[in-house]
Amino acid sequence: MKKSTIWLLTAVMAIAMIGLLFMQIMYMENMIKMRNEQFSEIVTRSMYSVTTMLEQNETKYYLDQDLQEAGAMYSYDGTSFGDDLSAPDVVADTAKVVDEVNIPNKANLPILKDLNDSYQTKQEILKGQYLYQKGLLNEVILTILSQSSNRPITERADSLTIHSYLQSELENNGLKLPFEFAVVSRATGVVYQSAGYSPEDMGEVYSQVLFPNDPVNKHNYLNVFFPTKKSYIFSTVKFIIPTFMFSIVLLIIFIFTIIVAFRQKKLTEIKNDFINNMTHEFKTPISSISIAAQMLSDDSVRKSPAMLKHVSTVINDETKRLRFQVEKVLQMSMFDRKNATMRLEEVDADGLIDGVINTFELKVEKYGGKIDAILESEDPIINVDKMHFTNVIFNLLDNAIKYRKEDVPLQLTVTTSNPDDTHLQIVVEDNGIGIKREDLKKIFEKFYRVSTGNRHDVKGFGLGLAYVHKMVTLFGGTIKAESEFNKGTKFIIILPLLN
């Protein structure tokens, strides 16, 4: 799959996932907003009902007071208001009159006159009752308007009454939540409050004026807040949480899939690069051996001892080179499968390093450079596999030659020292092309090759430094690289001493 196709799929999936999460977040915000509005509406309606009932209680209080002062019985025109006179009685009498009128008998005329007088009398009585009740109500209203605000709020609306009314109204509206409340005076502050009322810890507070007809300077307010409101609102929308969880799972799977796709793409590129480099590395020694073999079939070459020796040397060197490349691949494969065996033994590091340097001196001088060996460690004895340790130093020197500057003589420095009583430090430093900072942290990864190494004369497998890091780690040591692009590179190896 092409990288552009992977990026296209990534963009489409990212837009889809972002859109899905955005819609879910917007839906949840709208749900919470709607629940808050419903909650506020229920609380406001309940508090308004409480104030209405308190006003009704106020009216009843003054009405009872006026009735007690006026007495239980009053009379009007000699008729007691306690008489059982009502509109149904008048209606019944009227019906009798109508029935008698329908009888065509002149003897009934006096009776009709008496009934009519009785009906008018009862009308006068009802009118008197109405006027009395109206006057009584007017008196109560005037009393409420003029005197009610002078009563203490604790008498007009005590805490038990408010708590009972408020709880009843909230439950009738389907809201069964614990609440805290306080009655606050405009002039004096908090009049009384419930036990859990704590202004500093309150969230949203709902407020309602008690007895709004009182003068403004005597207004009292009912403040209510709900400690568990947030958890209540959350409980009404928690069914959305599983959808978020599923979306997050899909997002994780999507990210993992993209990472795997790019990793597979990278591995494919590494594989192709490895095959190309391996073909080049093997092709050169095979071609040299093939040419040398053809020269051996020439009689003039066989008759010349010097030429025969030269051809034999070429075949031998190229065979060693080919075998070294094959062993490098096999060694990394064996260590990946953990099938390799280490033959640890007591080794003089300075002696082995000096031998490798002697091998490389001619090759370095070929490019106009030189190697400075400063082997000054007081205790160079370490416990390593001799062959693999030699290969480690060989790889570092070989890399220095490969990545040299074309226009500057190569300068290689190898030093050994003891930073403390228990370790040996080996430093390999060159003045080559260096390594960029973004590549420096990846150079010990298997198959990784910096972009500057893709020149025709420095082909490789990308296994050299990975092999070096693997071996140094197995020896119980550490390796790090310090480099500045276009100024050179320094490799520092720290190994434990034998003792």
C-alpha positions in Angstrom: 0.0 0.0 0.0 1.3 3.4 -0.9 2.1 5.9 1.8 -0.2 8.5 0.2 -3.1 5.9 0.5 -2.3 5.3 4.1 -2.3 9.0 4.8 -5.6 9.5 3.0 -7.3 6.7 5.0 -5.8 8.2 8.2 -7.2 11.6 7.3 -10.7 10.2 6.5 -10.8 8.1 9.7 -9.5 11.0 11.8 -12.2 13.4 10.5 -14.8 10.7 11.1 -13.6 10.1 14.7 -13.4 13.8 15.4 -16.8 14.3 14.0 -18.3 11.5 16.1 -16.7 12.7 19.3 -17.8 16.3 18.6 -21.4 15.2 18.0 -21.3 13.1 21.3 -19.9 16.0 23.2 -22.4 18.5 21.8 -25.3 16.0 22.5 -24.1 15.6 26.1 -23.8 19.4 26.6 -27.3 19.9 25.3 -28.6 17.2 27.5 -27.0 18.7 30.6 -28.2 22.1 29.6 -31.8 20.8 29.1 -31.6 18.9 32.5 -30.4 22.1 34.2 -33.2 24.1 32.7 -35.8 21.5 33.7 -34.3 21.4 37.2 -34.4 25.2 37.6 -38.0 25.3 36.3 -39.2 22.7 38.8 -37.4 24.5 41.7 -38.8 27.9 40.7 -42.3 26.6 40.3 -42.1 24.9 43.7 -40.8 27.9 45.5 -43.5 30.1 43.9 -46.1 27.6 45.2 -44.6 27.9 48.7 -44.9 31.7 48.7 -48.5 31.4 47.5 -49.4 29.1 50.3 -47.7 31.4 52.8 -49.8 34.3 51.5 -52.9 32.1 51.9 -51.9 31.3 55.4 -51.5 35.1 56.1 -54.9 35.8 54.8 -56.5 33.0 56.9 -54.7 34.3 60.0 -56.2 37.8 59.7 -59.6 36.5 58.7 -59.7 34.3 61.7 -58.6 37.2 63.9 -61.4 39.5 62.5 -64.0 36.8 63.0 -63.0 36.3 66.6 -63.3 40.0 67.2 -66.7 40.3 65.6 -68.1 37.3 67.5 -69.7 34.1 66.3 -73.2 35.6 65.5 -74.4 38.8 63.9 -77.9 39.9 63.0 -79.2 42.1 60.3 -82.9 43.6 60.5 -83.8 41.2 63.3 -82.7 38.1 61.4 -79.9 36.0 62.6 -77.1 35.2 60.2 -77.1 31.9 61.9 -80.5 31.1 60.3 -80.4 28.4 57.7 -81.2 30.7 54.8 -79.7 30.0 51.5 -80.2 30.3 47.8 -81.8 26.8 47.5 -84.6 27.7 49.9 -85.4 30.8 47.9 -85.4 28.7 44.7 -87.8 26.1 46.3 -90.2 28.8 47.4 -90.2 30.4 44.0 -91.0 27.0 42.4 -94.1 26.7 44.7 -95.2 30.1 43.6 -94.9 29.2 40.0 -96.9 26.0 40.5 -99.7 27.9 42.2 -99.8 30.6 39.6 -100.5 28.0 37.0 -103.7 27.0 38.8 -106.5 29.2 37.5 -108.1 29.9 40.9 -108.6 33.4 42.2 -108.6 32.1 45.8 -104.8 31.6 45.5 -103.9 35.2 44.8 -103.4 36.1 48.5 -101.0 33.2 48.9 -99.0 34.4 45.9 -98.7 37.8 47.5 -97.4 36.3 50.7 -94.8 34.1 48.9 -93.6 37.1 46.9 -93.1 39.1 50.1 -91.2 36.2 51.7 -89.0 35.9 48.6 -88.1 39.6 48.7 -87.3 39.4 52.4 -84.9 36.5 51.9 -83.3 38.4 49.1 -82.7 41.3 51.5 -81.2 38.9 54.0 -78.8 37.4 51.4 -77.9 40.9 50.3 -77.1 41.8 53.8 -74.9 38.7 54.3 -73.0 39.5 51.1 -72.4 43.1 52.1 -71.1 42.0 55.5 -68.8 39.3 54.0 -67.5 41.9 51.5 -66.8 44.4 54.2 -65.1 41.7 56.3 -62.9 40.7 53.4 -62.1 44.3 52.6 -61.1 44.9 56.2 -58.9 41.8 56.2 -57.2 43.0 53.0 -56.6 46.4 54.4 -55.2 44.9 57.5 -52.8 42.7 55.5 -51.6 45.6 53.5 -51.0 47.8 56.4 -50.0 45.6 59.2 -48.7 42.2 57.9 -45.2 43.4 57.1 -44.8 44.5 60.7 -45.1 40.9 61.9 -41.8 39.0 62.4 -41.0 36.8 59.5 -40.4 33.9 61.9 -44.2 34.1 62.8 -45.4 34.6 59.3 -43.1 31.8 57.8 -41.4 29.5 60.3 -38.7 27.1 59.2 -40.7 23.9 59.8 -43.6 25.3 57.6 -41.2 26.3 54.8 -39.3 23.0 54.9 -42.6 21.0 54.9 -44.2 23.1 52.0 -41.0 23.1 50.0 -40.4 19.4 50.4 -44.0 18.6 49.5 -44.0 20.8 46.4 -40.6 19.4 45.1 -41.8 15.9 45.6 -45.1 16.6 43.8 -43.0 17.9 40.9 -40.9 14.7 40.8 -37.8 16.1 42.5 -36.8 14.1 45.5 -33.4 15.6 46.5 -32.0 16.8 49.8 -31.9 20.6 50.0 -30.7 23.3 52.3 -32.5 26.6 52.7 -32.3 30.0 54.5 -34.6 33.0 54.9 -32.6 36.2 54.3 -33.8 39.7 55.2 -33.0 42.5 52.9 -32.2 44.6 56.0 -30.7 42.3 58.5 -29.2 39.4 56.6 -29.9 35.7 57.4 -32.9 35.3 59.7 -32.6 31.5 60.0 -31.2 28.7 58.0 -31.1 24.9 57.9 -28.3 22.9 59.5 -26.4 22.2 56.3 -26.7 25.6 54.8 -23.2 26.8 54.1 -22.9 29.9 51.8 -19.2 29.4 51.1 -19.7 25.9 49.8 -22.8 26.6 47.8 -23.1 26.2 44.1 -26.1 27.6 42.3 -28.6 29.2 44.7 -32.3 29.7 43.9 -34.0 32.7 45.4 -37.6 33.7 45.7 -39.2 36.8 47.4 -41.5 35.9 50.3 -44.6 38.1 50.5 -43.8 40.3 47.4 -46.5 42.8 48.4 -44.4 43.9 51.4 -42.5 47.2 51.1 -39.2 46.7 49.3 -37.1 47.6 52.3 -38.8 44.9 54.3 -38.5 42.1 51.7 -37.4 38.7 52.8 -36.0 36.1 50.5 -36.1 32.3 50.5 -32.7 30.9 49.3 -32.5 27.2 48.4 -29.6 25.2 47.1 -29.1 21.4 46.4 -25.8 19.8 47.5 -26.3 16.8 45.2 -27.5 18.7 42.2 -24.4 17.9 40.1 -24.6 14.2 40.8 -28.3 14.2 40.1 -27.8 15.9 36.7 -24.9 13.6 35.9 -27.1 10.5 36.8 -29.7 11.6 34.2 -27.1 11.6 31.4 -24.8 8.8 32.5 -26.2 6.5 29.8 -24.1 8.5 27.3 -20.9 7.4 29.0 -20.8 3.9 27.3 -20.9 5.6 23.9 -17.8 7.6 24.8 -16.1 4.4 26.0 -16.8 2.7 22.7 -15.6 5.8 20.8 -12.4 5.8 22.8 -11.9 2.1 22.1 -12.4 2.7 18.4 -9.9 5.6 18.5 -7.3 3.4 20.2 -7.8 0.6 17.7 -7.6 3.2 14.9 -4.3 4.7 16.2 -2.9 1.2 16.7 -3.9 0.2 13.2 -2.3 3.3 11.7 0.9 2.7 13.7 1.0 -0.9 12.6 0.4 0.1 9.0 3.3 2.6 9.0 5.5 0.1 10.8 4.8 -2.5 8.2 5.5 0.1 5.5 8.8 1.0 7.2 9.7 -2.7 7.6 8.9 -3.2 3.9 11.2 -0.3 3.0 13.9 -1.6 5.3 13.6 -5.1 3.8 13.9 -3.8 0.3 16.9 -1.6 1.3 18.5 -4.5 3.1 18.2 -6.7 0.0 19.6 -4.0 -2.2 22.6 -3.4 0.1 23.2 -7.1 0.7 23.2 -7.6 -3.1 25.8 -4.8 -3.5 27.9 -6.1 -0.5 28.0 -9.6 -1.9 28.3 -8.6 -5.5 31.7 -6.9 -5.1 33.6 -9.7 -3.5 32.0 -12.3 -5.7 33.0 -10.3 -8.8 36.5 -9.9 -7.5 36.8 -13.7 -6.8 35.3 -14.4 -10.3 37.9 -12.2 -12.0 40.7 -13.8 -10.0 39.5 -17.2 -10.9 39.5 -16.3 -14.6 43.0 -15.0 -14.3 44.1 -18.3 -12.9 43.1 -20.0 -16.1 45.5 -17.8 -18.0 48.9 -19.6 -18.5 50.9 -16.3 -18.2 49.5 -15.7 -14.8 50.3 -19.3 -13.6 53.9 -18.9 -14.8 54.4 -15.6 -12.9 54.9 -16.3 -9.2 54.3 -12.6 -8.3 51.0 -12.4 -10.3 49.9 -15.8 -8.9 50.6 -14.5 -5.3 48.6 -11.3 -6.0 45.6 -13.2 -7.4 45.7 -15.6 -4.4 45.8 -12.6 -2.0 42.8 -11.1 -3.8 40.8 -14.3 -3.6 41.7 -14.8 0.1 40.9 -11.1 1.1 37.6 -11.1 -0.8 36.6 -14.5 0.6 37.3 -13.1 4.1 35.2 -10.1 3.3 32.4 -12.2 2.0 32.5 -14.5 5.0 32.5 -11.5 7.4 29.4 -10.1 5.8 27.6 -13.4 6.0 28.7 -13.9 9.6 27.4 -10.5 10.5 23.9 -11.3 9.2 23.9 -14.7 10.8 25.1 -13.4 14.2 22.4 -10.8 14.4 19.8 -13.4 13.4 21.1 -15.8 16.1 21.1 -13.1 18.8 17.5 -12.2 17.9 16.5 -15.8 18.4 18.7 -16.0 21.5 20.5 -19.1 20.1 24.0 -17.6 20.1 26.6 -18.7 22.6 29.1 -16.4 24.3 32.6 -17.6 25.1 33.6 -15.2 27.8 37.3 -15.2 28.7 39.9 -13.0 30.2 41.1 -10.5 27.6 43.7 -7.7 27.4 41.6 -5.0 25.7 44.6 -2.8 24.8 46.3 -5.7 23.1 43.2 -6.6 21.0 42.5 -3.0 20.1 46.1 -2.5 19.0 45.8 -5.5 16.7 42.7 -4.2 15.0 44.4 -0.8 14.6 47.4 -2.3 12.9 45.0 -4.0 10.5 43.3 -0.7 9.6 46.4 1.4 9.4 47.1 0.7 5.7 43.5 1.2 4.8 43.4 4.6 6.6 46.7 5.7 5.0 45.2 4.8 1.6 42.8 7.7 2.1 45.5 10.0 3.3 44.7 9.7 7.0 46.1 8.2 10.1 45.1 6.5 13.4 46.3 7.8 16.8 46.3 5.0 19.4 46.5 6.3 23.0 46.1 3.1 25.0 46.9 4.3 28.5 44.6 2.2 30.7 46.2 1.0 33.9 43.9 -2.1 34.1 42.8 -3.3 30.6 41.7 -6.8 31.6 38.0 -7.4 30.8 35.8 -10.5 30.6 34.4 -10.7 27.0 34.1 -12.9 24.0 37.3 -12.3 22.1 35.9 -12.6 18.6 32.9 -10.4 19.2 34.9 -7.8 21.0 37.3 -7.6 18.1 34.3 -7.2 15.7 32.9 -4.4 17.9 36.2 -2.4 17.4 36.4 -3.4 13.8 32.8 -2.1 13.1 33.5 1.3 14.7 36.7 1.8 12.7 35.1 0.6 9.5 32.2 3.1 10.0 34.7 5.9 10.5 36.4 5.1 7.2 33.0 4.8 5.3 31.7 8.1 6.6 34.8 10.1 6.2 34.9 13.5 4.5 36.0 13.3 0.9 38.0 16.6 1.0 39.6 16.3 4.4 42.2 13.7 5.5 40.8 11.2 7.9 41.9 11.6 11.5 41.0 8.6 13.8 41.8 8.5 17.5 41.4 5.5 19.8 41.9 5.9 23.5 41.5 3.6 26.5 41.4 4.7 30.2 40.1 3.7 33.6 37.5 6.3 34.8 37.3 4.4 38.1 38.6 1.2 39.7 35.9 -1.0 38.2 35.5 0.1 34.6 37.4 0.4 31.3 36.5 3.3 28.9 37.2 3.0 25.2 36.7 6.0 23.0 36.7 6.0 19.2 36.7 9.4 17.6 36.8 10.6 14.0 36.5 13.9 12.0 34.0 12.5 9.5 30.7 13.8 8.2 29.0 13.4 11.6 25.4 12.5 12.4 22.4 14.8 12.5 20.7 15.2 15.9 17.5 13.5 14.7 19.4 10.5 13.5 21.7 10.2 16.6 19.1 8.5 18.8 18.3 5.9 16.2 21.7 4.8 15.0 21.7 1.7 17.3 18.5 0.4 15.8 18.7 -2.6 13.6 18.6 -1.8 9.8 18.6 1.9 10.5 20.9 3.9 8.2 21.2 7.6 8.2 20.4 9.4 4.9 23.9 10.5 4.3 25.0 6.9 4.2 23.1 6.1 1.0 26.1 6.9 -1.2 27.2 4.3 -3.6 30.5 3.7 -1.8 29.1 3.2 1.7 26.5 0.6 1.2 25.7 -1.6 4.2 23.1 -3.7 5.9 22.4 -1.2 8.7 23.5 -3.9 11.2 26.9 -2.7 12.2 26.0 -0.3 15.1 23.1 -2.5 16.1 25.5 -5.4 16.5 28.0 -3.2 18.4 25.2 -2.1 20.8 24.0 -5.7 21.3 27.5 -7.0 22.1 28.4 -4.2 24.5 25.2 -4.8 26.3 25.8 -8.5 26.6 29.3 -7.8 27.9 27.6 -5.8 30.8 28.7 -2.4 29.5 27.2 0.7 27.8 27.8 2.6 24.7 26.8 6.1 23.6 27.5 8.4 20.7 28.3 12.1 20.6 28.3 13.8 17.2 27.9 17.1 15.5 26.9 17.2 11.9 29.9 17.8 9.5 32.4 17.8 12.5 32.8 14.2 13.4 31.6 11.5 15.8 32.7 10.0 19.1 31.7 6.6 20.4 32.2 6.0 24.1 32.2 2.4 25.5 32.2 1.6 29.2 32.9 -2.1 30.2 33.3 -3.6 33.6 36.8 -4.8 34.5 37.5 -8.5 35.3 38.3 -7.8 38.9 
